[in-house]
């Protein structure tokens, strides 16, 4: 009997149905003729046998065996996503494998203005504190933020701290009502840091110089409420070099607590 219908094209679902029906009958040990299955799905004899041949197995989407022929070659192996996931879990998303010195060396670029500013800042600090022991008075301060991953909690947790020679302050958590990104305001700097935290250090007789982030909230301008508050409290301070985290020791202090916190689910 001639196979007049052998040129009809059938969609992938028909192929899957033919193979599925045959696999079911064989699994249940039901006697059947393959031609009956072909006829039931209106498939020709030749096309039916082509559908159930091993050469057509990789055409079914649920077949995981064998080499995938569709699409471009994979850029990474199955091992790489697992390794990336391990690094994130163990070291944290913001973990650094390189020091700031190494990162600067890797980048190999710095605009002329920043080079000039960094050089001027370093020369100024060298004149102020020429000996290593002179830096014992300096307390390096900085802010950090950590996302609260608990469900329905949209805010970030903001904290401020200071470190120095034989000195480590407590974490001071603060909130900025006017924004959610932790951008420090001058009023918040006075009410949540200078008055409740730094002022008691001065009142108990601590001899120190406070290094601060060169941020507008800390009052780097010539005339503002933060500068006046610091003058009233006789606070000796200076601002760190902008765009130069490698100059601020406290920048390296935030990674350990961040990595520690990430180990615990909220």
ChimeraX attribute file (.defattr): number of C-alpha atoms within 10 A of each C-alpha:
attribute: neighborCount
match mode: 1-to-1
recipient: residues
	/A:1	3
	/A:2	6
	/A:3	10
	/A:4	9
	/A:5	13
	/A:6	13
	/A:7	10
	/A:8	9
	/A:9	9
	/A:10	12
	/A:11	7
	/A:12	13
	/A:13	10
	/A:14	15
	/A:15	21
	/A:16	18
	/A:17	13
	/A:18	22
	/A:19	20
	/A:20	13
	/A:21	15
	/A:22	19
	/A:23	13
	/A:24	11
	/A:25	12
	/A:26	12
	/A:27	9
	/A:28	9
	/A:29	9
	/A:30	10
	/A:31	8
	/A:32	11
	/A:33	9
	/A:34	16
	/A:35	15
	/A:36	12
	/A:37	18
	/A:38	21
	/A:39	12
	/A:40	10
	/A:41	15
	/A:42	14
	/A:43	23
	/A:44	18
	/A:45	19
	/A:46	14
	/A:47	19
	/A:48	22
	/A:49	17
	/A:50	13
	/A:51	21
	/A:52	18
	/A:53	11
	/A:54	9
	/A:55	9
	/A:56	12
	/A:57	18
	/A:58	16
	/A:59	15
	/A:60	13
	/A:61	9
	/A:62	9
	/A:63	10
	/A:64	10
	/A:65	8
	/A:66	8
	/A:67	7
	/A:68	13
	/A:69	9
	/A:70	8
	/A:71	6
	/A:72	7
	/A:73	8
	/A:74	8
	/A:75	6
	/A:76	8
	/A:77	8
	/A:78	8
	/A:79	8
	/A:80	11
	/A:81	11
	/A:82	10
	/A:83	11
	/A:84	10
	/A:85	12
	/A:86	12
	/A:87	13
	/A:88	14
	/A:89	13
	/A:90	13
	/A:91	18
	/A:92	19
	/A:93	13
	/A:94	10
	/A:95	14
	/A:96	12
	/A:97	9
	/A:98	10
	/A:99	11
	/A:100	16
	/A:101	10
	/A:102	11
	/A:103	13
	/A:104	14
	/A:105	10
	/A:106	10
	/A:107	8
	/A:108	8
	/A:109	9
	/A:110	10
	/A:111	7
	/A:112	9
	/A:113	9
	/A:114	14
	/A:115	12
	/A:116	11
	/A:117	15
	/A:118	18
	/A:119	12
	/A:120	13
	/A:121	17
	/A:122	13
	/A:123	13
	/A:124	12
	/A:125	12
	/A:126	13
	/A:127	10
	/A:128	11
	/A:129	15
	/A:130	12
	/A:131	10
	/A:132	8
	/A:133	9
	/A:134	11
	/A:135	16
	/A:136	16
	/A:137	17
	/A:138	21
	/A:139	23
	/A:140	24
	/A:141	21
	/A:142	19
	/A:143	21
	/A:144	14
	/A:145	15
	/A:146	13
	/A:147	11
	/A:148	13
	/A:149	13
	/A:150	10
	/A:151	7
	/A:152	7
	/A:153	9
	/A:154	11
	/A:155	16
	/A:156	15
	/A:157	16
	/A:158	21
	/A:159	17
	/A:160	17
	/A:161	21
	/A:162	22
	/A:163	19
	/A:164	20
	/A:165	12
	/A:166	8
	/A:167	12
	/A:168	12
	/A:169	14
	/A:170	11
	/A:171	12
	/A:172	15
	/A:173	15
	/A:174	18
	/A:175	18
	/A:176	16
	/A:177	9
	/A:178	10
	/A:179	11
	/A:180	13
	/A:181	13
	/A:182	19
	/A:183	16
	/A:184	19
	/A:185	18
	/A:186	18
	/A:187	16
	/A:188	18
	/A:189	19
	/A:190	22
	/A:191	13
	/A:192	18
	/A:193	18
	/A:194	20
	/A:195	14
	/A:196	12
	/A:197	16
	/A:198	19
	/A:199	16
	/A:200	12
	/A:201	14
	/A:202	15
	/A:203	9
	/A:204	8
	/A:205	8
	/A:206	11
	/A:207	12
	/A:208	17
	/A:209	17
	/A:210	20
	/A:211	21
	/A:212	21
	/A:213	21
	/A:214	17
	/A:215	16
	/A:216	13
	/A:217	18
	/A:218	23
	/A:219	24
	/A:220	16
	/A:221	13
	/A:222	7
	/A:223	9
	/A:224	13
	/A:225	15
	/A:226	23
	/A:227	18
	/A:228	14
	/A:229	17
	/A:230	18
	/A:231	12
	/A:232	9
	/A:233	15
	/A:234	11
	/A:235	19
	/A:236	14
	/A:237	16
	/A:238	14
	/A:239	17
	/A:240	21
	/A:241	21
	/A:242	14
	/A:243	11
	/A:244	13
	/A:245	14
	/A:246	15
	/A:247	16
	/A:248	17
	/A:249	14
	/A:250	19
	/A:251	16
	/A:252	13
	/A:253	14
	/A:254	14
	/A:255	16
	/A:256	12
	/A:257	9
	/A:258	18
	/A:259	18
	/A:260	12
	/A:261	13
	/A:262	17
	/A:263	12
	/A:264	7
	/A:265	7
	/A:266	9
